[in-house]
Amino acid sequence: MKSGRVCLLLHGFTGGPYEVRPLAEHLESRGWTCKVPTLPGHDGPLRDLYHTRYEEWVLAAAAIAGELTERHGSFDLVGFSMGGLIAAYLANRFPVRRMALLNAAVHYVSPGRFVRNAVRVLRSGEIRELRSKRETPVGAVIEFAKLVRRLKPEIAKIRTPTFIAQGELDEVVHPRSAVYIASRVKGEKTMTVYPHSRHMLCFEPDATYVFRHVERFFSEGDR
């Protein structure tokens, strides 16, 4: 078993590691070893999601959590948007030390907006690559809805210390999601609403504060 602080970061629906990489880079600069996987069906055109079931996203994340548990004993966990619900599932089954949920998709406005938000934040050189991904298969949207329905009850089982971050201007995940989570998490919890931020929290005006707050919350577990 290797020692040291380790963090698993999970991206959202139709997104990829880029959604949480700025936070991963911040944590790495502070001494964490970060794992930022790509969930099945998210490493190519969105039509690839047509053949992907929501269970595959969950099981892939669980497999990585199992590896981290075997190698490190415990780890910190970050879940962004859809990744927040998968993180809740993992926290109830693995030795997660502390967890941060960023704009977790409990109450969402429209799955199609996930793609539009990705286009907005990506650098111009990457937008061309993403254009082939913009049409989200109906089947993938159905799988996303299934995931939300199946994993939402996991929130009420959480006893892992949890930091809840929510952009007040989020146009994809309704801000009441954070209130819902905070009212149901059984363990220690802290909620912060960022007044100048929309959905892509790691790229918004409040991002620096988000990074610092997550770092501080995780560091409190060292005491």
N, C-alpha and C positions, 0 to 999 in steps of 0.2 A: 504493500500500500504506500503510495506516495503522499507526502504532506504538501501543504501550501494551499492557497485560496484558489478555488476553481469555480467557474461560472458557465452555465449552459444558457444560451440565449436563443429563443424561438421566434421566428418571423411570423407574419400574418398570411391570410388567404390571398392568393395570386401574387404574393410578394416574393421576397428572398432575403438572404443574409444582409443585403445592403440596408434593410430597414432598421436593423439594430446594430450594425457595425460601428457607427460612431460611439455608441455607448460601450461596446466591447473594447474599442481602442482606448477609451478613457479608463476603463477598469484595468486593462492590461498595463497602462502607464502607471497604475497605482499598485501593481503587484499581482493581479489576478491572471490566471491562465484561462482563456476563454475558448469555448467551443460554440461555433455558430454554424449549425448544419443547414443544408437545404432540404426541405421536406419533399417527399415523393411527388413527382409531377410538376414541380416548381422550377426546374432547371432548364426549361425550354419553352416553346410556344404554349400558350394557355390551352390549346387543343389537347395537349398531353394530359391535362387534368380530366379529360372526358373519360379516361380509362382508370382513374384513380378514385378509390373509395376513402371516406374520411378515416376509416379504421387504419389505413396505411399511414396516414399522417401521425396518428396517435402512437401506433406501434413503432414507427421509426424513431420518434422522440423517446419512447420508453426504452428502446434498445440502447440508445446513447446514454440515457440516464443510468441504465444498468451497468454499462461499461465504466462510467464515471464513479459509480458506487464501488465497483470492484477495485478500481485503481486508487481512489482517494478517500473512500469511506463516506464522505458527504460532500455537498456542493451547493453553491448559490444558484438561483434560477431566475431568469427574466423571460416573461412572455409578453409579446406585443400583439394586440388585436386578437386574431384567432389563436395565436400562440399563447395568449393569456389563459384561455380555457384549457388548452393542452397542458399548460404549466400547472393549473389547478389539479388536473388529473394526476400528474406526476408527483406533486407535493403530497398527495394522499397515499402514495405507494412507494416512495423512495425517501432516503434520509436527506431531504432538502434542508439546508441550514437556515436560509432566509430567502424570501422570494419577492420579486417586484413585478407587478402587473401594470402594463402600460396601455392605456386605452383598450382594455380587454373587451372583446366583442360579445357582451351579454345582450345588450339591446342595440341593434344596428339599424341604420336607415335603409341602405341599399347595398347589396354585395357588389354591384357594378361599379360603385364609387371607389372600391379598393384599387381598381386598375387606374382610374383617372387620377387618383392621388399619387400613385407610383410614377406616372408620367410627369406630374408636376415637380417632383423632387429630384428625379434623376438628372444627371448632367447631360448636356446636349449630345455628347458623343455616345451616350447609352440609350437615348430615346429611340433612335432608329431601330435598335435591337428589340426594344420593347413593343414597337408598333405591331409586330407579328403576334404579340401576346394579348392584344387588347380585347379580342372577342372572347369573353368568358363563356365556356360551354354551359348550357342549361343544367346538364348533369352535375357539373362541378358545384354550381350554386345550390342544387338540391343536397349534395353531400355536405356542403358548408352548413346549411340549415339543420341537417341531421346532427352534425357535430355539436352545434350550439344547443340543440334540444337535449342531446344525450349527456353532454358534459356540464351543463349549467348546474345540475344538482350537486356536482362535486364541490362547488364553492362553499356550501353550508357545512362541509365536512373538514374544511381547512383548519388546521391547528398550527401550521407553520407560520412564523412571524412574517407578515406581509405588508409591503409598501404598495399603495394603490395610487397610481398617477393618471390624471385625466386632463386632457386638453379641453378647456371650456368652450372653444370654438369648433370642436370636432364635428365634422359634417358627415362622418361615416358611422361612428359609434356614438349613440346618444349619451351625453354626459351623465344621465341618471344611472348608467351602468356602474359607475364608481360608487354611487350611493348604495345601490343594490348589493354590490360586493362587500362594502364596508359594514353593512347591516347584518351580513350573514357569516362572515369569517369568524370562526370560533376563537382563534388565537390572537396574539398581539397583532395590532394593525395600525397603520398610519395612512391617512389619505391626504393628498395634496392636489388641488386643482390649479392648472396653469392658465392664467387668463388670456394669454396672447397666442395660444397654441391650437392648431387644428389636429388632424388625425396623425400625420406623420411626425410623431412627437420628437424623434431624434434629429429632425431637421428644422424644427420650429424656433421662433425667437426665444422661447424659454428652455431650449435644449441644454444649455450649460447648467442651468439650475437643476434640471432633471438628472443629469449625470452626477452632479454633486450630491443631490439628495439620495440617489440610489447608492452611491459609494458610502455615504455616511450611514445609511440604514444597514447596509451589509457589514460595515466595520463595527457597528454596535454589537454584532454577534461575536466579536473577538474578546469582549470584556468578560 
